[in-house]
Amino acid sequence: MLRVRNCLKKSIVRCCLFSTFFPVFAIIPVFSQVGISFPTSRLVFQRSSNNSATFVVSGTYQESIPDQVEAALVPFVAGQGTATNWQIVEKAPVGGIYSGTISGGGGWYKLKVRVIRNGKVTDSTEVERIGIGEVFLIAGQSNARGIQNYGAPAANDDRVSCFNYLNASFDPNELPEPTFSHLNADSYIAPYGYSAWSWGVLGDLLVSRFNVPVLFYNVALEGTTSRSWRESSTGYASNPYTGGVYINQLPYSQFKVVLRQFTSLTGVRAVLWHQGESDTQFNLSESEIVSNLQQVIGQSRNDAGQNISWVVSKVSYNMYASKAVINAQNTVINSTSNVFEGPATDNIQIPRPDGVHMQGNALTTLAQQWNQSLNSNFFNQSNPIAPLLLPVIKVACTDDSRVKLIAEGNFTEVSWSNGERNNTILANNGVYRVKVKDSFGHFMYSSSVSVGDNTRRALPKPSTPSILTNGNLVFCEGGNVSFSTPQAAGYRWSNGATSQSIVVGDGANYSVQIKDDKGCWSDFSGSVKATVNPVPSIPSVTAKGPLTFCADQSVTLAVEENSVVSTSTVLEWNSGQKTGTIVIKQPGDYAVRAVNQYNCASAYSKTLTVTVNPLPTTPTILADGVLRFCEGSKVTLSTDSFLSTVWNEQYSTQKLTVTTSGRYTARVTDTWGCKSLPSKEVAVEVNPVPARPVITKAGPFAIAAEGDYLPNINFRWNQEGGSQNTVTTQNILKPSQTGNYTVVAFYDLDASNTCASLPSFVYSFVFDFANNGLSVYPNPSRDGVFSIETYKDVKNARLQLINAEGKQVYEESVPELIGPMALKFPSLAPGMYFLRIQGENQIPLTKKLWFVP
């Protein structure tokens, strides 16, 4: 299995180092008033079959419009190219920017630019290391992508370059704009190349052979099969290592974005394909590999929009070689147009240290074999793709302070940095650039254009106009004077007027611009102004409240401070007052005027009409029931008025339903919003309902209603289905018979209203006949204390205690025996005793008592 290296940490570090870019087309030397925006240092343009290239040169200049801008190529080092004559980039460029094309032969150059004014060179600048040479796009898997720390040698020649960037996020849509650098041993080769690998040495060999610079891009991804490349060219590819799919349509998505973004900028010679180890590992058939590769080649040509050349290496070694994989690669080479034979690498460094990847000196061997494969036949027969011309922005005048920016060319899509999508935009101060896309999806960025004062200085302007005065410049308010300017194609006065002459009646400053037949505006003329002696402004009056109000209110009328511009101005109201603020309580029409130090009076202000409405009649509160009732009941309050009612200054309703105690007043409001005086107060008293009682057993013959009750509470007992329905003032009942009992706690609120609890839950009482109407407990007793209770209340009760010998040892009389009574005999001798209770008109009750020690 191919070794998939964990390079996440290093990838993240590299991204931090290289994922932030200055705009690629905005490099302006600070030592000159002319700058070169494009091309940038180390950019290599793919040369044609006749060893030449044409490319755009663009930049900026300062100050006035030059006669022309020229450029020339000079070898960076003697012998590294052929110097060109000065070539005209653009004649009379406007707006502070220039753009045009120049041509040159293969080589490594300084690009020199100079500005010509009045036949003389006024400014110049240069950018070093501009290349016309070879550009290659590397694709495949890890022996194409490269691995850090495997002994990859750097390129020794200064002319071998790369875009040192790793797309660690696998963004499939657009990569950062490239800034190119020398290909060092540990350089990334954007977007995925992970070291110089064998490509640095290959670059040195090609530079040595052809004396032209070399630039590499790398879209290879480790562990990928030809099936993954074919599937991802039209959708998502299966990942044989995980059973899932590659994210973001990897691996082909990066191939596509390089074809559309980078190769449109630089051009490209060919795709260098090194892949096959994973096809061996996963035992792909010969026929599938042929189909896979041919589909990927076809899709790359669709995305490139041209017949891009391919060089396919013969690769299969993954612990062992595969004849089927090599046969498939040979079939693709021999049967597919514009595909060339690459190196056979299965015999390099066998066995390999990790079973798959070449290391150390083997990478130099690999580069040498690639160099042998890129032979004269390849360079004579392959189809180099030239770079697209950079989109050009031109600047023109507009009718306002903005400038017109025009993206020249026919594009299927135009997108400006400010979000607009038309070829022409109107631009304020700022930096602008445009992204364009053609029908094949190639996209390119223009140079950055900075719109500012320099832009306008470099636009062709007509001469600054003068202003002619027709009349006296000093007059009183209400008079006027006429200003005019010489004839032109258009006029723009500082007050917005667009005629050749204007009539003014104020003391403002006036200036004018004129427009020539090219649509460009002059600078504003010098300003002129009239002197106007003022009359006071008509005061503005503000009502600090409604002008229609109720009889218990008022309104304040005030002159707005900013409407009276002089402290010497006097204010006069038609009602006689001479202050800035008056308080009005009476109806009428009110207005004010101002008189200044010249005794000039303004017209009266706008009249304010005040209307005063009377208050409604004070209402009387009516109630639909008693004002004193039990909790759970209610009373509804209303008034004798049909007007809208507010209760206690809180509740707006005609009828107020009251369920809680409180004091209530009412006010009514008429259709004018006037409120009456408060009504006479009424008091509502809501009394609490007793808590629901709980019946408990209170003794052998009694039950009790348990609850927290005040002394005035009565109890109404009820026997279910029986005849015993009793009212007691105490919470005790002695039922006369067995049955189910309930009880209600209540008290009388008045003669006609009672506040009663909910009935208790049913309590089942069983009468105890075994005691014969007398209960003694505890029996026997150890401490001589007994509790006695009789079923019926006994009046004038006589209690006697008789021992076993018949001798009376205790006697007591009580007026009435109605509940449990304690008998205490602390000195009683142990033994049996008889208790006898004799009541008025009652048969005696007896019970044996036992006292034990």
N, C-alpha and C positions, 0 to 999 in steps of 0.2 A: 504493500500500500504506500502511495506517495506520502511523504512526510509533510503534514500541514503545520507550519511553524506558528507558534504563538507570538505574533509580533504586535499585539494590540498596544502594549505600553509604549514601545518605540514609535509606533505609528502615531499615537496621540501626541507624543513629544514633537515629532516632525511636523504634524499639522499645526501645533502652536507656533512653530518657528516660521512656517511658510504659508499659512492659510490667510494671513492679513496682507493685502497688496495695496500699494499705491496705484492710482490709475495708470494703466500701461501706456497711455498716449498723452501724458501731461508732464513730460520731463522738459523743463525750460531752464537753461543755464542762467544763473543769476548775474554773470559777468557781461551779458550782452543784451541788447534790446531786440534781438531776434532769437527765437527758440525753435527747436525741432521737437515736435510731438510724436511723430512717427517717421521712420521706424525707430525702435529702441535698441539699445546695445545688445549684441549677441544674437539678434534675430537673423535667421538664415532663410533666404528665399530659394525655393527649389529652382535650379537652373533647367533650361530647356535642352533639347537634344543638340542644339548648336551652341551650348555653353553660355547662355545669356538669360537675363530675367528683366522684366519691367515691373516696377513697383511704385506705390504712392509715397510721396514725400509731403508731409504737412507740418504746419507749425504756426507760430505767432510772431507778430512784429509789433513794435511800439511806434507812436507818433503818427506822422502823416502817411498818406497812401504812396507807396513806392512806384517807380516805373516798372520794375519787375523783380522777381525773386528767382535766383539761379542756384543750381546744385551741381556738385561734381563728386566722383568717387576717386579716392587716392589710396593705394595699397597701404594697409596698416603697418606692414613691414615690407621693405623692398623685396620685390619678387613674388609677393603673395597676391598678385592680381594685376590687372591692366588699368591704369588711370584713364579716366574719361575727360573729355572737354567739359567746360561749363555748359549745362543744359538749362533751358528756361523751364522753371516749375510753373509759374503763373505770371501773366502780365497784369499790372495794375490791380493787384488784389485789394479788396476793400474789407473794412470791418476788423482789421487787426489780425486776420488769419490768411494763410495761403495754403494751397493744396494743388498738387499736380503729379505727373509721373516722370520718372527718369529710367534709363536702361543702362545696363552694364554687363560685363562678362564675369565668369566665375572667379571668385577671389574673396579676400578678407580685407575690409576697407575701413577708412575713415570717410564718413559722409560729411561733406562740407556744404554749407548754405551761406549765401550772401545776399544782401539787399542793395539794389541799385536805385539811386535817386539822382536825377539830373546827370545821368551818365557816369556817376561815381559810386564806388562802394562805400556805403554809410554804416553798415553793420554786417557782422558775420559770426558764425558759430559752427560747431561740428559735433558729431557723435561718433565714438570709436566702435570698432568691431561690428560692422554690418556685413553680413555674409551673403554671397550668391554661391550655392553649392548643392549639397545633397541632404534630403530630409527623409528619414525612414520611420515607419510605424511598426513597432515590434508587437507581436501577439503570440498567444499560445499558453503554456503553463510555466511551472516554476523554473525550468532551465532556460526559459526566456525572460521571466520576470526578474529572477535573481534573488539572492539571499544575502543578508548582511553577515559579515564576519566569516565568509567562506573564501577569503583571499582574493576578492575581486580587485584587479589592478585598475588604477585610475588612468584616464587619458593623459598622455604626456604633452600632446600638442594643444596649444591654447585655442585652436580652432574647432575643438570638439565640444559641443554644448548640449544642454538639456534644460528642461523646465523642472527645477528641483522642488517637487511638490508631490505629496502622497494624498490621494483622495480616500482618507480613512473612513469617511462617512458613507462611501459608495454612492454619492449623489449621482443619479442617472441623467439629470437634465442639463446642467451647465456647470462648467468648471471655472475657477478663478481665471482672470486674464493672466497670461503667462509673463513672467519675468525670467529671462534666460540667464544661465550661469554655466561655468565650466563644469564638465563631467568629471567629478572627483570619485574616488573609490567608494565612498559611502553616500554618494548623491542618490536621491530619488530621481527616477525618470518618469515624469507625470504621464498618466495619472496613477499608475500602479507599480512601475519599475522600482525594485527594492534595493538596488545597488548598481554600480557600474557594470558588474558581471563581466561578460566578455565584450560588451559593446564599447567600452572605452578603448580597448586595444583595437577593435575593428575600426573605430573612428580614426585612430592614429594611422592604421594601414591605408584607409581610403584617402585621408588627407595627404599622406605621403605619395600615393599613386597619382592623384588628380590635382593636387595643389589647390583644393577648394575646401571650405569648411563643411562640417557634418553636424546635423542636429537629429536627435532621437526623441521619439515619443514611445511609450510602452504601456500597452493595455493587457498584458499577460496576467493570468490569475492561476495560482498554484492549484494542482490537483484536478484541473478541469479536463473533461473528455470532449471529443469532437461532438458527441451527442449533446452535451450541455451547451456548447457554442451554437449548434444548429437550433436547438429548442429556444434558446434565449434571443435568437435573432428575430423571432416573431412573437415571443411570449415569455412565460416563466419557465426556467429550466429545472429539471429534477437534479437534486444533489445526491449522488450515489452513496456519500459517506453518512448522511443523516437520515435519508429516506424522505426528506422534505424537499423544498425548492430553494434555489438561490434567491436572495432578496434583490429587489430593484432591477430585475431582468439581467442580473449578472450571468455570465461574464460579458455578453455582447454589448450591453448598454454603454460601457465606457468606450468600446470600439466606435460605436455610432457617434457619441458626443465629440470624440477627437476628430472624426471625419468631418463633422459639421462645423466645429468651432476652430480647431487648431490648424487643420490642413487647409481650410479656406484662407487662413491668415498667411501661412508659409508655403503652401503647396506641399507635395510629397512625391517621392520617387516610387516607393513600393512598400508593400507589407512584407515584413520578415517573419515567417511563421515557423515556430518551433514547438511542436506538440505531438504527443503519441504515447507517452509513458502510461498515462491513465487509461488509454484505450487498451493497452496490453493488460493492465491490472484487471480491468472489468471485462476483458475478453470480448470486445466488440468485433463483429464480423467484418470481413474485408469490404463487402458490398455496402454495409451501413456507413463505414468510415468514408468511403468514396462519396456517397450521397451527402453525408454530413458536411464534408469539406466543400463540396461543390455548391451546396446551398448557402453556406456562410460566405464563400467568395462572391456568389451572385448578389446576396443581400448587401455586402459591403460596396459593391459597384452601384447598386441602387441608391444607397445612402450617400455615396461620394458624388453621384451624379455624373460619373465618368468611369471609363474602363481602367480602374486602378490595377496596377501590376502586383502580382504576388510572387514571393519566393518561398517555396515549401521545402523545409528540411526533412530528412528521412530519419525519424526518431521513433524508437519503440522500447529502449532498454529500461526495465523496471525490475531489477533483480535478475532478469533474463530478457532476451530479445524476442520479438514476435515477427515472424515472416509475414503473417497476414496484414499487420499494420504497415510494414514497409511496402508490401505489394500495393496496398490501397493508396499510399502516398505517391508511389510511382505512377499509378493509374491516373490520379488527379493531375500530376505534372504533365503526363504525356497526352491527356485527352482534353484538357481545359485550356482555352485560349488565354494568352498573356499571363501564364503561370510558368515560373522558371524553377529549375532544379536547385535546391539548397544543399547544404552539407549533409553527409551521412555521419551521424554522431554516435552510433551504437558501439563503435570500437574505441571511443575515447575513455581513458582512465577506467579500465575494467580490471578487477572489480572496483566499484565506487564505494567510498567510505560509508555512506549511509544507504547504499543500494540503488540510489536514483540520481543524486545531484553531483555534478562535477565540482571540483574544488581546486584552489591554488593554480598550479601551472596548467592544469587541464583547461582552465578558462581561456588562457592564451592560445592553446591548441584549438579550442572551439572557435575563437575569433579568427585564427588563421584559415580554418576551413571555410568559415563564412566569407572571408575575403576572396578565397579561391573560387567560391561559387558565384560571387558577384563579379563575373568576368566581363570581358569586352563584349561578348555576345549579349549578355544581360543589359549592359548599358546602351548597346546599339539598338536592341529590339524592344526594350521596355518602354512604357508610356508615362513619362514624367508629367505630373499634374501641376500646372502653374498656380501660383497664389491668386486669389480673387483680389480685385482692386478695392482698397479701403474706401468705404463710403465717404463722399466729400460733402462738407457743409459750406454753403455760401451765405453771406450776410447781405441784407438789403434794408432800405429805409422803410419806415411805417409812418402813419399819420400821428402817432403819439410818441411818448418817451421810450417805448419799446423798440426792438429791432426785429426784423424778419429773418428767421433761420430756415434755410432750404436744404433738405437732403436730396442731392442730385442723383438720379438713377431710377431704374424701374425695379421695384422690389415687391414681393408678395406681402411683406409685412414690415411696418415701420413702427418703432417704439422709442420715444424720446425719454430722457431721464426724468422729465417732469410728468410723465404719464400720458402725454398726448401721442396720437397714433397717425397723424397726417404727415405728408412729406414736408409741409410748411407750417411753422408755428410762429407765434408772436412771443418774444422773450423779454422779460424784465432782467435786471441785473442778476447774475448768477452764473453757475457753470453748467453747461449743457453738453450732451452727447447723444448720439442716436445709435440704436441697434437695428440692423436691417436683416431681413431673411429672404432668400431666394426660393424658387419653386422646389428645389431639392432639400430645403431645410437648412442649408448653410447659413450661418449667421455671423455677422461681423460688427464690431463697434467702430464708430468714427473716432477721430481725435476729439479731445475735450475742447470746447469753445467757452471761453470766459467772457461773458457780456458785462461790460462796465463802461466807465468813462472813456477808456482807450478805444473801445469798439466804436463809440460815436465819433471820437476824434478822427478815426480812420474811415469815416463815411464821407462821401462827397457832399459838401454843403454849399448852398448859395451864400452870397455875402450877407452880412448882418444889415438889416434894413434900418431906415431912419423914420421918425414920426413927424408929420406936419401938423401944425396947430391952426385951426380956422376959428378964430374968436378970442375973447378975453379969458385968461386963465383964472381971474379972480371974479367971483359973482356970489350972489345970495342963493340960499337954498331955494330951489324951484327953477333956477336958471340952468344953462347947459353950455357945452363947448364941443366942437367936432375935432376928432383926431383921424388922420389918414396916413397911408404909406404908399410908396410907388407900386405900380402894377406888377403882379406875379401870378403863378399858377394856382396859388392858394394862400389863405391867410389864417392866422390863429392868434387872437388877442388873449391877453392874460385873463380877461373876464369871460372867455369862452366864445366870443363873437368870431364869425368867420367871414365877415365882409371886408372890403378894402378900407372903409371908413366906419367910424362909430361915433355916436353922440353920447356924452356922459354928463351926469349932473351931480357927481359926488367928488370927494377929494381923494379917491384911491389912486395908487400908482398903476399906470397902464404901460404895457410893453407889447411887442408884436413879433411873431415869426412869419416868415414867408416860405412857400414851398416851390421848388423848381419843377421842371417838366419830367424829372427822373423820380419824383416822389420824395426827395430828400428835403428836410427842413433846415432852415438857417438857425443860428443861435437867436435868442431873444434880443431885441433891440434894447437900448437904454430906456429907462422909464421916464414918463412925464406924469404930472398930476395937476389938478386944479385946486384953488383955495376957495372953500365954500363957507360963508357965514351962516351958522345954523339958526333955525327957529326951534323952540323946544319940541321935543317929541311928544306926541299925545300920550299921556300917562296910561299905563296898563293897570287896571284895577282887578284885584282878586278878592273874591268872597271867601272868607275863611269858614265856610260852612254853607248849607243850603240857603237859597234866597226865599224859599217858602218854609215857614216853620210854625211851631205851636206858640200859644200865648205865654207859656212859661219859659220861652227861650229867646235868643237874640242872635244876630249875626254881626261879624266884624268885617268891614270893607277896608281894604288896604291897597295903597299904591305900591306896585312892585318896585323895589329899590333900584334894580338895574334899568328901569324905564325912565328914571330921572337922573340925567348925567351930570348935573351941576348942583353944588351945595347952595348956590345962590338962587335956585329956582324956588318959587313960591307955589303952593298947591291951594286951589280954591274949589270947595264943594258947592254944588247948587243948593245945598241945605244950609250954607252959611259957615260951616267949619273950615278951618285953615290948617289942618294937620294931615299927616300921611295916613292916619288910621282913625276910623270912626266906628262906634258901636250903635247899631240900629235895632230898635224894638218896635217901631211903628211902621206900618205899610207906606209905600210910596216909591217914586222913581229917583235914583241917585246917580250922579255923574260928577267928574272932577276934571279940571284943566290945570296946565302948568304955565307959569309966566317966568321968563328968564331975566337975566341982568340987563338985556337990551329992551326990556318991556315987551317982548314978543310973546304973545299968548298962543298956546296950542289950541286946537279944537277940543271941545269937551270929549272926554272918554266915552266909550260905549256905555249907554244907560243900563243900570242894574235895577230891576223892578223887584221890590220886596213885598211879599204877601204874608200876613199873619193870620193863622187859623185858631178859632176858640177851642178850649178843652172840652171833652165829652163830660156828661153828667156822671157824678160819682155813683157807682153801682151799689146794690144791696145784695148780700149773699143769701141764697135760699138753700135749704137742705131737704132731701127726699126721705128722711127718717130721723131717728133720735141721734143726738150727738154724743151719747154715752152708751157704749155697747161692749159686748165681749169680743175677745180676740177670735178672728175667723169671720166676723161680720164686717160690714162696710157701710159707709154712707156716701152719697153722691152730692157734691156741692155745685151750685150753679148761681148765676146772677140774674137780675131782672133786666139785663141789657142784652140786645142782639149783637153788640159789637164784640170783636175779638177780645178774649180775656186772658190775662196773665195772673197766675196765683203765686203769691209770695215772691214775686219778681223772678220766678224760675220756670214755672210750668205754663206753657201756652196751650190751653184747651178750653172749650166752652164749658165742659163739665169735668169736675175733678173727683175721682173716686178715691176715698180716704180709708185706709185700713190701719193707720198707726196714729197714735196721739200727737197732737200738735195744735198750733194756733195758725189761722189762715186769714189772709186778706186777698182782695182781688182788685185789679185795675183793668180798665177796658181801653182799647185803642181803636180810633176811628180810621176811616179810609185815608186820611191825611197823615196817619202815623202819630197823631196826638194822643197822649195818655191822660186818663182821668186821675183825680186824686185817689189814694187808697180807700177801699171800703172799710166799714166798721169790722173789727176783728171778731171771728168766731173761734171757739175752742172745741176740739174733738178729743174725747177721752176713750181710749181703747183699753179694756181691762183683761188681764191674763186669764186663761182657762187652766183649772187645776190639772196637775199631771195625772196621767192615767195610772190608777192604783194597781197594786199587785196583791192578791189574796194569799195569806200564809196562815198556817195553823197556829192558834194562840193558846192552846190547851186542849184537854180532852173534850171539852164541850164548846169551844169558841174558835172563831176564825177572825183574822185582823186584816184591815186594808192598809198595806204598807205604802209610804210615800212621804214627801216633804211638804207638809200642809200647815197653813196658818190656823189659828184657833177658831176662825169663823167658818171653817169648812164642815159641811154635813155630809152624811153618807147614805146613799139609797141602795139597800140590798134587795136582790131579786133572786127567787128560787125558780129555776127553770121548770116550767110545767107544774109548779106547786102553788101553794097559797101563801107562802111567807114572803111578803114584800114589805120591808121595814126601812124606816129612816132613823138614823142614829146621829147623835152629836159627837159620839166617840167613834173611834175606828174599829170597835169590837162588836161582833155579833155572835150570839149563842143560838145556832140553828135548832129548830124544834124537831127536825127530822133529817134523815139522810137525803142528799140530792146535790144537784149542780147549782152553784151560786156564782153570781156576778155582783159587782159593786160599782157605783158611779160617785165620784167626789164632786160636790157642787157648793155654790153659795149664791145667795140672792143679791143681784145687783140693785134691783128696786122691786117694786110691787109686781112688775110685769116682765122682768128680765132676769134670767138665771144663767150663770156661767157654769157649765158642767164639763167634766172630763169625758174622755172616751170610756166606755165600759171596760172593766178589767177583763182579762181572759178568764174563762170558766174554771172554777175550782170545785172539785168533787169532794164533798164532805160525807163521811160515814159516821152515823151516830153510834156511840159506844154504850150498849145496854148492859154490859157486864158490870158496870160500876154502880148501877141502881141510883144514879143521880148524884153520887158523891165520889170524888176521886181524891186519893191521898198518895203523894209521892215525894221523895222516894220512900218506899215501904218494903222492907225494914230500913231504918235510918241508923247510922253509926254516930252522928253528932247530935241527935235529939232535935233536928230541924226537919219539919214536914211542911209541904205545900198542900193546901186543901182547896178544892174547887167544886162548886155545886152546879148541877145542870141548870136549875132555876135559881133566880135571885131570891135570897131569903131575907125577909124583913124581921127586925127585932130578933135576931138569931142569938140563941143561948148555946154555947159550946161547953161540953163537959168531957173530961177524960177520966176513965174509971179503970183501975188496975184489975188484975185477974182475981183478986179476993173480993171485988165488988166495991172497993173503996174509991171514992172520988178524990183524985189528986190534982185536978185543975178545973177551973171554970172561968168563962169569959163571955160577956155579952157585947154584941156589935149591932148598930142600928140597921145595917143592911149588908149582907154578904153578896157582892155582885161579881166578884172575880177571884182570881187566885189569891189566897191569903197564907202568909207564912206563920206557922206555929213553932215556937222555940222552947225546948225543954232541956236546957244544958245539964241539969242535975238529975235527970230522970234515971231511975234504976233500970238496968236491962230487963227485958221481959215483954209480955204481951199486954196490950191495953185496948180499951174500947173507947172510940170517939163517938159521942152522941151530939147531934145538932137538932135543936128544936126551934122551929120558926112559928111565926104568927099564922094560925089557921093552916097548919101544915103537919103532915105525918112526920115523925122524927126520922132522921137519917143516921145510920150507924155504920161504923167501919172499924175493923181490927187494925191496931197499929203495933208494930214490932220495933223494939229498940234493942240493938245488939252492940256490944262493946267494940 
